[in-house]
Amino acid sequence: MEKTLNVTVLGAGTVGSQVVRLITEKHDELAARSGARIRINAVVVRDVNAPRDFAIDPALLTTDAEAAIDEADLVIELIGGIEPAFTFVKRALSRGATVITGNKALLAQHGPELYELTAANDTDLYYEAAVAGAVPIVYGLRESLAGDTVNRVIGIVNGTTNFILDQMHTTGASYAEALAEAQRLGFAEADPSADVDGLDAAAKCALMASLAFHSRVSMSDVAVEGITAITAKDMDEAARSGHAIKLLAIAERRTDDSGVEGIGVRVHPTLVPLTHPLATVSGAFNAVVLECESAGRLMFYGQGAGGAPTASAVLGDLVAGASHKVRGGHAPRESRYAELPILDAGTAQTRYQMRLRVEDRAGVLSEVAGIFARHGVSILSVAQKETEDGQKANIVLSTHTAREADLEAVADALNKSNAVLAVESTLRVEGDR
């Protein structure tokens, strides 16, 4: 085996350090699988003296990204964020290097430009690690299901929020307590906003939708709601009604009010029946369910974060990219032939469960029901519980499936109604229709 390929690794954090370790330890196996000796020519870092999870040979560490990229056959980008990652990836692709990245934010924002640059320079762009860590959802959508029609993608793709919600569900912790525990264990960053506000999941949702529906979907197309408003009361009511609360990324092929076929993409906390497979996904694990025309329902499950699991996805791409360098061929190019439009989130069909605090007096339920009726939303069930003072009542209403816009109008009208003291919670329901 005479062929040797130079690999530049950009970033040596939690994932980057594990990538370097695995390339070093599995050198012979990777060579046998790819057909080439894989040689790390440089590991680009901000500070060559910073402590790392794996002791990298100091001779490999450099701060000169441009020089390292220019010597590489393959570039592994694990910096994260938009800049300088965008500049470095463009440089690598422009020089014909294969790029492997785990950067979902970069792809969600600049994917089209990078795909075009990849094709123009006859090279490859791999990104299995960008969605759900070790779970091979990108490969599944891009290659395994290339001959099928995917109608819906629904999943848990952010381990931090799943850990927080799972802690609240299993221990009775408040949101603040569960977040603090996630930070203590390293599941959440000091600034967790990208996770808890749903932005990380939205970027992944856009990527999955692009692959599933052969159309360009960007992060700005995704309707997003995070988990910061979820309370212990929400968890209690979810358990009472036989549900778990999960932050779901949902991408679906559907038609709007005028019959136009398009794509709906949304991320929000959701009530999921305990009988649904997504309800059992615990801790920082990820799971994605695909609904396909021929294959039916498929579920991908596994570790969605962490150094070694994510590095596993990176190395899978590395072997594929190196093999193509040696033997010829390419990774699948961007598929956007369908060009389906992004539909208004208000036309989505969903169900709600609302928890209201009202005066405990005759006629209140009738007034509340009238608001639902005026907006064309049908009530499925009502449960009422008096408060301790006996002067007020808590009402939990579940709706039949209705347009998102109509359900939002109901929530707005309830907030303005004299019959309702407070709309304490509004959660969508998925998985039981």
Backbone hydrogen bonds, N-H to C=O, Kabsch-Sander energy under -0.5 kcal/mol:
donor,donor_aa,acceptor,acceptor_aa,energy
5,L,37,R,-3.2
7,V,39,R,-2.8
8,T,74,L,-2.3
9,V,42,A,-2.4
10,L,8,T,-0.6
10,L,76,I,-3.5
11,G,9,V,-0.8
11,G,44,V,-2.6
17,S,13,G,-2.6
18,Q,14,T,-0.9
19,V,15,V,-2.3
20,V,16,G,-2.3
21,R,17,S,-2.2
22,L,18,Q,-2.6
23,I,19,V,-2.5
24,T,20,V,-2.2
25,E,21,R,-3.0
26,K,22,L,-2.6
27,H,24,T,-0.8
30,L,26,K,-2.7
31,A,27,H,-1.9
32,A,28,D,-2.3
33,R,29,E,-2.0
34,S,30,L,-2.2
35,G,31,A,-2.6
37,R,3,K,-2.9
39,R,5,L,-3.0
39,R,37,R,-0.7
40,I,38,I,-0.5
41,N,7,V,-1.7
41,N,39,R,-0.8
42,A,7,V,-1.0
43,V,60,L,-2.8
44,V,9,V,-2.7
45,V,62,T,-2.6
50,A,47,D,-1.3
56,I,54,F,-1.2
60,L,57,D,-2.3
61,L,57,D,-0.7
61,L,58,P,-0.7
62,T,43,V,-2.0
65,A,63,T,-1.3
68,A,64,D,-1.7
69,I,65,A,-2.8
70,D,66,E,-2.1
71,E,67,A,-0.7
71,E,68,A,-0.8
72,A,69,I,-1.6
73,D,6,N,-2.3
74,L,6,N,-2.0
75,V,98,T,-3.2
76,I,8,T,-3.1
77,E,75,V,-0.7
77,E,100,I,-3.0
78,L,10,L,-2.7
78,L,76,I,-0.7
86,F,82,I,-3.5
88,F,84,P,-2.4
89,V,85,A,-2.9
90,K,86,F,-2.4
91,R,87,T,-2.0
92,A,88,F,-2.4
93,L,89,V,-2.7
94,S,90,K,-2.5
95,R,91,R,-1.2
96,G,93,L,-1.7
97,A,92,A,-2.4
98,T,73,D,-2.3
99,V,124,D,-2.4
100,I,75,V,-2.8
101,T,126,Y,-2.4
102,G,77,E,-1.4
104,K,102,G,-1.2
107,L,103,N,-1.9
108,A,104,K,-2.7
109,Q,105,A,-1.6
110,H,106,L,-3.2
111,G,107,L,-1.8
114,L,110,H,-2.0
115,Y,111,G,-3.0
116,E,112,P,-2.2
117,L,113,E,-2.1
118,T,114,L,-2.3
119,A,115,Y,-2.1
120,A,116,E,-2.4
121,N,117,L,-1.4
122,D,119,A,-1.3
123,T,118,T,-2.2
126,Y,99,V,-2.8
130,A,127,Y,-1.7
131,V,128,E,-1.2
134,A,303,Q,-2.0
135,V,132,A,-2.7
137,I,135,V,-2.3
140,G,136,P,-1.8
141,L,137,I,-2.4
142,R,138,V,-3.1
143,E,139,Y,-2.7
144,S,139,Y,-1.7
145,L,140,G,-2.1
146,A,143,E,-1.5
148,D,145,L,-1.6
150,V,148,D,-0.6
150,V,212,A,-0.6
151,N,149,T,-0.5
151,N,291,E,-3.0
152,R,291,E,-1.4
153,V,251,A,-3.2
154,I,289,V,-2.4
155,G,249,A,-2.2
156,I,287,A,-3.1
157,V,155,G,-0.7
162,N,158,N,-1.6
163,F,159,G,-2.4
164,I,160,T,-2.2
165,L,161,T,-2.7
166,D,162,N,-2.2
167,Q,163,F,-2.5
168,M,164,I,-2.1
169,H,165,L,-2.1
170,T,166,D,-2.8
171,T,167,Q,-2.4
172,G,167,Q,-0.5
172,G,168,M,-0.9
173,A,167,Q,-0.9
178,A,174,S,-2.6
179,L,175,Y,-2.6
180,A,176,A,-2.2
181,E,177,E,-2.0
182,A,178,A,-2.2
183,Q,179,L,-2.3
184,R,180,A,-2.2
185,L,181,E,-2.1
186,G,183,Q,-0.7
187,F,182,A,-2.2
188,A,182,A,-1.6
195,D,192,P,-1.1
196,V,192,P,-2.6
197,D,193,S,-2.4
198,G,195,D,-1.5
199,L,194,A,-0.5
200,D,194,A,-2.8
202,A,198,G,-1.9
203,A,199,L,-2.1
204,K,200,D,-1.8
205,C,201,A,-2.5
206,A,202,A,-2.2
207,L,203,A,-1.7
208,M,204,K,-2.6
209,A,205,C,-2.5
210,S,206,A,-2.2
211,L,207,L,-2.0
212,A,208,M,-3.0
213,F,209,A,-2.4
214,H,210,S,-0.7
215,S,210,S,-1.0
217,V,215,S,-0.5
219,M,108,A,-1.0
221,D,218,S,-1.7
222,V,219,M,-1.5
223,A,265,V,-2.0
225,E,267,V,-1.7
227,I,196,V,-2.5
228,T,196,V,-0.6
230,I,227,I,-1.9
235,M,231,T,-1.8
236,D,232,A,-2.4
237,E,233,K,-2.6
238,A,234,D,-2.4
239,A,235,M,-2.4
240,R,236,D,-2.3
241,S,237,E,-2.0
242,G,239,A,-1.2
243,H,238,A,-3.4
244,A,272,V,-2.6
246,K,244,A,-0.6
246,K,270,T,-2.5
248,L,246,K,-0.9
248,L,268,H,-2.3
249,A,155,G,-2.8
250,I,248,L,-0.5
250,I,266,R,-3.1
251,A,153,V,-3.0
252,E,264,G,-2.5
253,R,151,N,-3.0
254,R,252,E,-0.6
254,R,262,G,-2.1
256,D,260,V,-2.0
259,G,256,D,-1.9
262,G,254,R,-3.2
263,I,341,P,-2.7
264,G,252,E,-2.6
266,R,250,I,-2.5
267,V,223,A,-2.9
268,H,248,L,-1.7
270,T,246,K,-2.7
271,L,428,R,-3.1
272,V,244,A,-3.2
272,V,270,T,-0.6
274,L,242,G,-2.3
276,H,273,P,-2.2
279,A,276,H,-1.4
280,T,276,H,-0.5
280,T,277,P,-0.9
281,V,278,L,-1.2
282,S,280,T,-0.7
285,F,282,S,-1.8
286,N,302,G,-2.9
287,A,156,I,-1.9
288,V,300,F,-2.6
289,V,154,I,-3.1
290,L,298,L,-3.1
291,E,152,R,-2.6
292,C,290,L,-0.6
292,C,296,G,-2.8
293,E,149,T,-3.2
296,G,292,C,-0.8
298,L,290,L,-2.5
300,F,288,V,-3.0
302,G,286,N,-2.2
304,G,284,A,-0.8
310,T,306,G,-1.9
311,A,307,G,-2.3
312,S,308,A,-1.9
313,A,309,P,-1.2
314,V,310,T,-1.8
315,L,311,A,-2.7
316,G,312,S,-1.7
317,D,313,A,-1.8
318,L,314,V,-2.3
319,V,315,L,-2.6
320,A,316,G,-1.9
321,G,317,D,-3.0
322,A,318,L,-2.8
323,S,319,V,-2.4
324,H,320,A,-1.9
325,K,321,G,-1.7
326,V,322,A,-1.8
327,R,323,S,-3.3
328,G,324,H,-1.7
336,R,334,E,-0.6
338,A,214,H,-1.4
339,E,214,H,-1.2
343,L,263,I,-2.9
343,L,341,P,-0.6
347,T,344,D,-2.0
348,A,345,A,-1.5
350,T,348,A,-0.6
350,T,402,A,-2.6
351,R,429,V,-0.8
353,Q,427,L,-2.7
354,M,397,L,-2.8
355,R,425,S,-2.4
356,L,354,M,-0.6
356,L,395,I,-3.3
357,R,422,A,-2.7
358,V,356,L,-0.5
358,V,393,A,-2.8
359,E,419,A,-0.6
360,D,391,Q,-2.3
361,R,359,E,-1.7
364,V,361,R,-1.4
367,E,363,G,-2.1
368,V,364,V,-2.7
369,A,365,L,-2.8
370,G,366,S,-1.9
371,I,367,E,-1.4
372,F,368,V,-1.7
373,A,369,A,-2.4
374,R,370,G,-2.4
375,H,371,I,-1.0
375,H,372,F,-0.7
376,G,373,A,-1.7
377,V,372,F,-2.5
380,L,398,S,-3.2
381,S,398,S,-1.6
383,A,396,V,-2.3
385,K,394,N,-2.5
387,T,392,K,-2.3
390,G,387,T,-1.3
393,A,358,V,-2.9
394,N,385,K,-3.5
395,I,356,L,-2.7
395,I,393,A,-0.5
396,V,383,A,-3.0
397,L,354,M,-2.7
397,L,395,I,-0.5
398,S,381,S,-2.3
399,T,352,Y,-2.4
400,H,378,S,-2.9
402,A,350,T,-2.8
404,E,348,A,-2.5
405,A,346,G,-2.5
407,L,403,R,-2.2
408,E,404,E,-2.5
409,A,405,A,-1.9
410,V,406,D,-2.0
411,A,407,L,-2.2
412,D,408,E,-2.3
413,A,409,A,-2.4
414,L,410,V,-2.6
415,N,411,A,-1.9
416,K,412,D,-1.0
417,S,413,A,-0.7
417,S,414,L,-0.8
420,V,417,S,-0.9
421,L,357,R,-2.2
421,L,419,A,-0.5
422,A,357,R,-1.7
424,E,355,R,-1.7
424,E,422,A,-1.0
425,S,355,R,-1.4
427,L,353,Q,-2.4
428,R,269,P,-0.8
429,V,351,R,-2.1
430,E,271,L,-2.4
